[in-house]
Each structure stands twice: as structure tokens, then as C-alpha cells.
Amino acid sequence: MKDYGLRVSAFFAALFLIYGFHIPYLPLWLEWRGLTAGEIGIITAVPYLLRLVVTPSVAYVADRIANHRLVILLLAWTSLAAALLLSQSASFWSIMVTSVALAIATWSIMPLTETVAIAGVRRGLDYGRMRLWGSLTFIAASFIGGAVVDASGRGAGVWLVVAGVAATVLAAYLLPAASRLAALPLPSAGGETPQEHSAHVASARRGIDRATVLRLARNPLFMVFLVAVGTVMASHAAFYTFGAIAWRARGLSSAWIGTLWSIGVIAEIALFAWSAPVLRRFGGTTLLLAGAIGAVVRWGLMSLDPPLAVLIPLQMLHGLTYGAAHLGAIHFIGKAVPEEAGGTAQALYSTIAAGVMQGAATMLSGALYAHYGNGTYLAMSAMAAVGCAATLLLSRRWDGGPLWR
């Protein structure tokens, strides 16, 4: 089991190299290639639309064949091919096709990786200790990428992404086979009976069917869960889109803006490092509620345009608003969703809660920020309040066990 955790940790670390290079530095490469702001916006937006169909479909296939590692390998190689083709692309349409393929493939890897991690969590591994390596390499990639771009120019942006994808391909081969883990008994108070263990192994190897997908999509508690975590995650939209812009407008230096972002990620890492005892003490729904309450407070105070001395502790709340909410979501999926539907549940969380809802919140933020500036954060605080109500409903209705057996 320890070897399983190390392999998943290494893959998280490699995967987040892609995100740490792609998010801040690929747009600079697109600009260097001569694309207009409008064209860059289109290239950035299209993957969000296609993701709604592609990512759940890929996750369904992985669940259906009960082999998430194989699908991750195929997606990693697809990402590498797309990144290499993108590096040689010059026209708008060639860049559009290759960059969209790259974004869709790399995004679709994430929920499958979470599913592999949860398979280990079901058998006693600490999710936070595995996932924190992704956050650490994201920070490292941001700093390394900045140094490389400063030294070599914006044209280096795409090659940073190629390097991150190549590392991910190599790390994918280290991922453990899910079939080997499925043969291990699930820990429980009294242990599995031989009949229960045989049924569990058969289910894991058989994979998901369409009836199970429909059962998950129609389950009212799972829908409440998506609303709860989705509104909390979506409430970050104004900050992600306009936070740095607002700070720069008020005179904060680039160094302080980078420091404030790092403080938030460090708070997230600290929670991940201690996630196992925190989850044992409080449980997943309590962590999700803490994230929602933290978001109400954080965005409410951000609307007041606070001074730097207040921004520092507000950034530390990122450990709750993202870290605790995400841990609560992972805990809920691990406990409530049967293992054969894990990938599909993760994909729905990724595309609906962290995709569609955040996309809608981003559009709302854009419309509000032009007229109300930092007052936009009040709308985000209200959104998080909806998450509080949904989480309270979830905690009252969910008995802590699987949604079905």
C-alpha cells in the first residue's frame, strides 16, 4: 500500500507540472505567436464547452473497462502529441485544434487520477499526503516557468508545457494497476466476509454499466452534493479572474501579488499534509461546510478592498475555501459512491461543479466587475452561502454510507 501511495504522489507531482506551466505561460506563447486577445479568448473558452461532453465520456469508458491506468496512459500520450504539434503550429486554426486537444486531454486526466487515489483511500491511504505533491510542483512550476520565460522569452512557454507533459507520460507508467488493488479487502470494523470480498472484486473488475450512471445522475443526494461543492468552488471565480488585476490597480507589486497567491497554496498544502487526522476528527461534510463558511467570510471581506495586512490572513483562508471543500468532496465520493462508479462521479464533480458552475460564475463576475469592482465579491459570498445551505441539507440527509448497495 505504501508503494501505491508513492506512485500516485509521483503522478500528481508530474501532472501539476503541466498545469503550473500551462495556465500562466501558454497564453504568453499564444500572444508571442501573434494571436489577438479575442483569438486567445476563443482558444481558452472552447475547451470549457467541449469538456462537458468529453471528460464524462472518457471517465465512463474508464469505469466501463475498469482500467483507469490504461485510459490515463492514452490521454498522457495524446497530450504529448498535441503539445508537440502545437509547438510547430502557426495559424489560428492549427493552434486552435492542437491547443484544445491538449487542454481536453490534460483536464480529463485529473478526475481519473483522483479515482485512482480514492481507490487507495478506501484501503487506508491518506489522500492529502498524495495530493499535496501536486500543489507543491504547481508552485515550483510557476517560479521555474517565470525564470525560464524571463531568460528565454515568451516563445519558451510551449516548451515548458511539453516538458511537463513528457514528465507526466513517464509518471503514468508508474501508476499501479487498479486490478491489483481491487483484490485487497476493504477495511471495516468487522472485516469483509469471503462472499463480500468476492462480490467486491467481481464488481470492480466488471466496471460500470449505463444503469449505474443513470442511478448516480438521478440520485438526489448526489445532486445536492454537486450544488454544495459547486457553489463553493464557483465562488472563487471573481478572485481567479480579477484578483491580481484589482491588486495591481491599487498599487501592489508583482512580488507581493505572487506572494499572496503562494500564501493561499501553502495554506492548502498544510491542510493536505494533515488531512487524515482532520478527516477522522471532523468528517467530510464538516470540512465542506467549513469551506463554505470560509468562502462567505473571505469574499465578504474582500468586497471591502482590505489593506495588505488583512489580505494575508484572507489568503490563508484558501486552505478552507478550496482545500477543505475539495477534501470534503473527495471524502464524500469515496464514502458515498460505489467504487465502480468512482470515475464517473469524479468527472461529474470536475465538469459540473468545478466546470459549468465556475464558468457561469466567471461570466457573472465579468458582467458585475465592470460596474461594481470589488463589490463583485458580495455576489461570490452569496453564492457560497447557497453552498452552506446545501451542505447542511447534505449532512442531515446522508447517513455516511454508500448511496446504494
C-alpha positions in Angstrom: 0.0 0.0 0.0 2.9 2.4 0.8 4.3 1.8 -2.7 0.8 2.5 -4.2 0.7 5.9 -2.4 4.2 6.8 -3.6 3.4 6.1 -7.2 0.2 8.2 -7.1 2.0 11.0 -5.4 4.7 11.0 -8.1 1.9 11.2 -10.8 0.2 14.1 -9.1 3.5 15.9 -9.0 4.1 15.3 -12.7 0.6 16.2 -13.7 0.6 19.5 -11.9 3.8 20.5 -13.7 1.6 20.7 -16.8 -1.0 22.9 -15.0 1.8 25.1 -13.4 3.3 25.8 -16.9 0.1 25.8 -19.0 -2.1 28.2 -17.0 0.3 31.2 -16.7 2.7 30.7 -19.6 0.9 29.2 -22.6 -1.2 32.4 -23.1 2.1 34.3 -23.3 3.2 31.9 -26.1 -0.1 32.5 -27.9 0.5 36.2 -27.7 4.1 35.7 -29.0 2.7 33.8 -31.9 0.7 36.9 -32.9 -2.8 36.0 -31.8 -5.1 38.7 -30.8 -6.8 39.0 -27.4 -10.1 37.9 -28.9 -8.5 34.8 -30.5 -6.7 33.9 -27.3 -10.1 34.2 -25.5 -11.7 31.8 -28.0 -9.0 29.3 -27.7 -9.3 29.4 -23.9 -13.1 29.2 -23.8 -13.7 26.3 -26.3 -12.2 23.6 -24.1 -14.7 24.5 -21.3 -17.5 23.8 -23.7 -16.2 20.5 -25.1 -15.1 19.4 -21.6 -18.8 19.0 -20.7 -19.1 16.1 -23.1 -15.6 14.7 -23.4 -14.5 14.3 -19.8 -17.6 12.4 -18.5 -17.5 10.2 -21.6 -13.8 9.4 -21.1 -14.5 8.7 -17.4 -17.4 6.4 -18.3 -15.1 4.4 -20.6 -12.5 4.1 -17.9 -15.2 2.9 -15.4 -16.7 0.6 -18.0 -13.5 -1.2 -18.7 -12.4 -0.9 -15.1 -8.9 0.2 -16.2 -8.2 3.9 -15.3 -4.5 3.5 -15.6 -4.8 2.5 -19.3 -7.0 5.5 -20.1 -4.6 7.8 -18.3 -1.7 6.5 -20.3 -3.6 7.1 -23.6 -4.6 10.6 -22.5 -1.0 11.3 -21.5 0.4 10.3 -24.9 -2.4 12.2 -26.6 -1.4 15.3 -24.6 2.3 14.9 -25.6 1.4 14.5 -29.3 -0.9 17.6 -29.1 1.8 19.7 -27.3 4.5 18.8 -29.8 2.1 19.6 -32.7 1.2 22.9 -31.0 4.8 23.9 -30.8 5.0 23.8 -34.6 1.7 25.4 -35.2 1.5 29.0 -36.6 -2.0 29.6 -38.0 -5.0 30.3 -35.8 -6.9 27.2 -36.8 -3.9 24.8 -36.3 -3.2 26.4 -32.9 -6.9 26.1 -32.0 -7.2 22.4 -32.8 -3.9 21.4 -31.1 -4.3 23.6 -28.0 -7.9 22.4 -27.5 -6.8 18.8 -27.8 -4.1 19.4 -25.3 -6.4 21.1 -22.8 -9.1 18.5 -23.1 -6.7 15.6 -22.7 -4.9 17.0 -19.7 -8.1 18.1 -17.9 -9.6 14.6 -18.5 -6.6 13.0 -16.7 -7.4 14.8 -13.4 -10.7 13.1 -12.4 -9.2 9.7 -13.4 -6.2 10.3 -11.2 -8.5 11.3 -8.3 -10.3 8.0 -8.8 -7.0 6.0 -8.6 -6.1 8.0 -5.5 -9.6 7.3 -3.9 -9.1 3.6 -4.5 -6.1 3.8 -2.2 -8.0 5.9 0.3 -10.7 3.3 0.6 -8.0 1.0 1.8 -6.4 3.3 4.3 -4.1 5.7 2.4 -4.0 9.4 3.1 -5.4 11.3 0.1 -4.0 14.7 1.3 -0.4 13.3 1.6 -0.7 12.1 -2.1 -2.4 15.3 -3.4 -0.1 17.8 -1.8 2.7 16.9 -4.1 0.6 18.3 -6.9 0.3 21.7 -5.2 4.0 21.7 -4.4 5.0 21.2 -8.0 2.4 23.7 -9.2 4.2 26.4 -7.1 7.6 25.2 -8.3 6.5 25.2 -11.9 5.2 28.8 -11.6 8.5 30.0 -10.3 10.7 27.9 -12.7 8.5 28.9 -15.6 8.8 32.6 -14.8 12.6 32.4 -14.6 12.7 30.5 -18.0 10.4 33.0 -19.7 12.4 35.9 -18.3 15.6 34.4 -19.6 14.4 33.0 -23.0 11.3 35.0 -23.9 7.7 34.2 -24.3 8.4 31.6 -27.0 9.6 29.2 -24.3 6.1 28.9 -22.9 5.0 26.0 -25.1 8.3 24.1 -24.5 7.6 24.3 -20.7 4.3 22.6 -21.3 6.0 19.9 -23.5 8.4 19.2 -20.6 5.5 18.9 -18.1 3.6 16.5 -20.4 6.7 14.4 -21.0 7.2 14.0 -17.3 3.5 13.0 -17.0 3.8 10.3 -19.6 6.8 8.8 -17.7 5.0 9.0 -14.4 1.9 7.4 -15.9 3.8 4.1 -16.4 4.5 4.1 -12.6 0.8 4.2 -11.7 -0.3 1.0 -10.1 -2.8 -1.3 -11.8 -6.2 -0.9 -10.2 -7.0 -4.6 -10.6 -4.2 -5.5 -8.1 -5.6 -3.1 -5.5 -9.2 -4.2 -6.1 -8.1 -7.7 -4.9 -7.3 -6.3 -1.4 -10.1 -6.3 1.1 -11.7 -3.1 2.2 -11.1 -2.2 5.8 -14.1 -2.3 8.0 -15.0 -2.8 11.7 -15.5 -6.5 11.3 -13.7 -7.1 8.0 -15.2 -8.5 4.8 -16.6 -11.9 4.7 -15.3 -14.1 1.9 -18.6 -13.8 0.0 -18.5 -9.9 0.3 -14.9 -9.8 -0.8 -15.6 -12.0 -3.9 -18.5 -9.8 -4.8 -16.4 -6.6 -4.4 -13.6 -7.9 -6.6 -16.1 -9.0 -9.3 -17.8 -5.6 -9.2 -14.5 -3.7 -9.5 -13.4 -5.9 -12.5 -16.8 -5.7 -14.2 -16.9 -1.9 -14.3 -19.8 0.4 -14.6 -22.9 0.0 -16.7 -25.4 2.6 -18.1 -28.0 1.8 -15.4 -25.4 2.7 -12.7 -24.6 6.0 -14.5 -28.3 6.9 -14.6 -28.7 5.9 -10.9 -25.8 8.3 -10.0 -27.1 11.1 -12.1 -30.6 10.8 -10.7 -29.6 10.4 -7.1 -31.0 13.5 -5.2 -28.2 13.4 -2.6 -25.5 13.4 -5.2 -27.2 16.4 -6.9 -27.3 18.2 -3.5 -23.6 17.4 -3.2 -22.8 18.9 -6.6 -24.7 22.1 -5.7 -22.9 22.3 -2.3 -19.3 21.9 -3.6 -20.0 23.6 -6.9 -21.2 26.8 -5.4 -18.2 27.0 -3.0 -15.7 26.3 -5.9 -17.5 28.7 -8.2 -17.4 31.5 -5.6 -13.6 31.7 -6.4 -14.4 33.0 -9.9 -14.1 36.7 -9.2 -10.8 36.2 -7.4 -9.3 34.0 -10.1 -10.3 36.4 -12.8 -9.9 39.8 -11.3 -7.9 39.4 -8.0 -4.5 40.1 -9.5 -5.9 42.9 -11.7 -7.5 44.6 -8.7 -4.4 44.3 -6.6 -2.2 45.7 -9.3 -4.6 48.6 -9.8 -4.3 49.5 -6.1 -0.5 49.6 -6.4 0.6 46.2 -5.1 3.9 45.0 -6.7 4.2 41.8 -8.8 6.3 40.4 -5.9 3.5 40.9 -3.4 0.9 39.6 -5.8 2.9 36.4 -6.3 3.5 36.1 -2.5 -0.2 36.4 -1.8 -1.0 33.7 -4.3 1.7 31.5 -2.8 0.3 32.0 0.8 -3.1 30.6 -0.4 -1.5 27.5 -2.0 0.8 27.0 1.1 -2.3 27.0 3.4 -3.9 24.4 1.1 -0.8 22.2 1.2 -0.7 22.5 5.0 -4.2 21.1 5.2 -3.5 18.3 2.8 -0.5 17.3 4.8 -2.7 16.8 7.9 -5.8 15.7 6.1 -6.1 12.2 7.6 -6.4 13.3 11.3 -8.5 16.2 10.3 -10.9 14.0 8.4 -11.0 11.5 11.2 -11.8 14.3 13.7 -14.4 16.3 11.7 -15.6 14.2 8.7 -16.1 15.2 5.1 -19.4 17.2 5.3 -18.0 19.2 8.2 -14.9 20.1 6.1 -17.2 21.1 3.2 -19.2 23.3 5.5 -16.1 24.9 6.8 -15.1 25.7 3.3 -18.4 27.2 2.5 -18.4 29.4 5.7 -14.8 30.4 5.0 -15.8 31.5 1.5 -18.7 33.6 2.8 -16.3 35.4 5.2 -13.4 35.6 2.7 -15.3 37.1 -0.2 -17.5 39.3 2.1 -14.3 40.9 3.5 -12.7 41.1 0.1 -15.5 43.3 -1.1 -14.3 46.0 1.3 -11.0 46.3 -0.5 -9.0 45.5 2.6 -5.4 46.6 3.2 -2.4 44.3 2.7 -2.3 43.4 6.4 -5.8 41.9 6.1 -5.2 40.3 2.7 -2.6 38.0 4.2 -4.9 36.2 6.6 -7.7 36.3 4.0 -5.4 34.4 1.6 -4.7 31.8 4.3 -8.5 31.1 4.2 -7.8 29.4 0.9 -6.9 26.4 2.9 -10.6 26.3 3.8 -12.3 27.7 0.8 -10.5 25.4 -1.6 -8.6 22.8 0.5 -11.3 21.9 3.0 -14.0 21.9 0.4 -12.0 19.7 -2.0 -11.1 17.3 0.8 -14.8 17.1 1.8 -15.8 16.4 -1.8 -13.2 13.6 -2.2 -14.3 12.1 1.2 -17.9 12.2 0.1 -17.2 10.5 -3.2 -15.0 7.9 -1.6 -17.6 7.0 1.0 -20.9 7.6 -0.8 -20.2 6.4 -4.4 -19.7 2.7 -5.1 -16.2 2.0 -6.4 -17.3 1.0 -9.9 -18.9 4.5 -10.4 -15.9 6.4 -8.9 -14.5 7.8 -12.2 -17.9 8.9 -13.4 -18.6 10.7 -10.1 -15.2 12.4 -10.3 -15.9 13.5 -13.8 -19.3 14.9 -12.9 -17.7 16.8 -10.0 -15.0 18.1 -12.3 -17.2 19.2 -15.2 -20.4 20.3 -13.4 -19.3 21.6 -10.0 -15.8 22.8 -11.0 -16.5 23.4 -14.7 -20.0 24.5 -15.6 -20.8 26.3 -12.4 -17.4 28.0 -12.3 -17.8 29.0 -15.9 -21.2 30.6 -15.2 -19.8 32.4 -12.1 -16.9 33.7 -14.2 -19.3 35.2 -16.8 -21.3 36.7 -13.9 -18.2 38.2 -12.4 -17.2 39.8 -15.7 -20.6 41.4 -16.0 -20.5 42.7 -12.4 -16.9 43.7 -12.1 -17.2 46.3 -14.9 -19.8 48.2 -12.9 -19.1 47.3 -9.2 -15.4 46.5 -9.0 -14.7 44.7 -5.7 -18.4 44.7 -4.9 -18.5 41.7 -7.2 -17.2 39.7 -4.2 -20.5 40.2 -2.5 -22.1 38.0 -5.2 -19.5 35.4 -4.6 -20.2 35.5 -0.9 -23.9 35.0 -1.6 -23.0 32.0 -3.8 -21.0 30.5 -1.0 -24.0 31.0 1.3 -26.0 28.7 -1.0 -23.2 26.2 -0.6 -23.6 26.4 3.2 -27.4 25.7 2.9 -26.8 22.7 0.5 -24.1 21.3 2.8 -26.3 21.4 5.8 -29.0 19.6 3.9 -26.5 17.0 2.7 -25.2 16.4 6.2 -28.8 15.9 7.5 -29.9 13.5 4.8 -26.7 11.4 4.2 -26.1 8.5 6.6 -22.4 8.3 5.9 -22.7 5.1 3.8 -23.0 4.3 0.1 -25.8 6.0 -1.9 -26.8 2.5 -3.0 -25.5 -1.1 -2.4 
